[in-house]
Amino acid sequence: MPEALRRRALGSQANAEGGKALKDNILVIHPRDNVAVALRTLAAGEEATAKGIEGFSALEEIPESHKIALLDISAGEEIIKYGEIVAVSTRDIKKGQWVHTHNLESKRWKK
């Protein structure tokens, strides 16, 4: 992730409680997205937080810069990132799970 984007997402904004930096650890890029990007590695059970959404638990370790599901995604459902379809799920994915090559495939190159 570009350093400027990372700095902006991690704390250039202040919250209403005394100007403290926000402690977001995921980034929702577009309102249509059903996945977010981990701004740092998230531990299993850690709360995933981002501006504009209610926090939820990471169900497994999510590596930095990888995707985490923002909601339950059924097998065959489109993965939306940047407001665009980037892949299709190959199995059911629960909110808070890691979304990567083990549970998605390219829609263009779908088998």
N, C-alpha and C positions, 0 to 999 in steps of 0.2 A: 504494500500500500504506500503511495507517495507520502513522504514525511509531512508536507503541508496539509494534506487531507487528514492525516492521523492527528496532528496537533489541533486542528480545528475541531475534530470530532471529540477529542479527549478533554477539551477544557477551555477553549477560547471564549466560550459562552459562560455567563454567570447565572446562577439561579436566583430566585427571589428571596432566598434565605441568607441574606448577608453577603451576597456576591461571591460565594464559594464556587470553585470550578465544578462543573457537572462531572459525575463519575460514570458516564456512559461507557459500556464496554463492548457494545455492538453498534453497528451503523445500519439504519434502514435507509436505503438510497432513494427509493421512490415509493409513494403511498400505495401503489398497486402491488408491490413486492410481497411474496410469501416466504422469502428468506431474507436474512440480514447477514452482515459481514462481521466477524469477530475482530475487534480492534487489538486484541491480545489473546493469548491462549486462555480459554475458560476451563476451569476445573468442573468435573461432574458435580452437580448439585449447586453450583454457583448461580446466583441470580444474574440473568442477562437483562441489561437495562439500556434503554435508548430514549431519546426525546420523543414524546408523543405516544408512547406505548406503555402498557402496564408491564412491569418486570415479570419474568418467569424463570424457571429453573432450567439450566443446561442439563440434559439427561445423560450426557457423556462428555468427555473432554472434547473441546472444539479448538482445533489449532488456529493460531493467529492468521487472519486474512481468509479463513475458510467460512463457508456458509452454515448458518443455523436456521432451522425451520421456525417460522413465526406462528405457524398454525399446523394442524394435522393436514398432511398431504396424502391422498390416496394413490395407490399404484396406478400408473398411467396418466396421472395429473401433471399438468405443465408446471415447471419451476420458473417463477417470475423473479427476475433481478433486473435492475435499471428500468423497471416498468415494462420489460420485454421478456418474451419466452426465451430461456437460455438452455432448457433441457426438459426431459420428461422423467418422472420418477419410475423406477423399475420395481419398487415395492412400497408398501405403506411406510410413511415417515411421520413420527409423532412430533408435536410441537416441542422444541428444545433439543431435537436430535441433530447430529452432524449431517449435512447434506453435501455429498461428494461423489466421486466416481463409483463407490460401492453401492449406491442406491439411486443413481440417475444415469441417463444416457442422452447423447445429443439427439435432438429431434430430427435433425437433418440426416444423421447417419444411423438412425434407429434400425435395429435388426429386424 
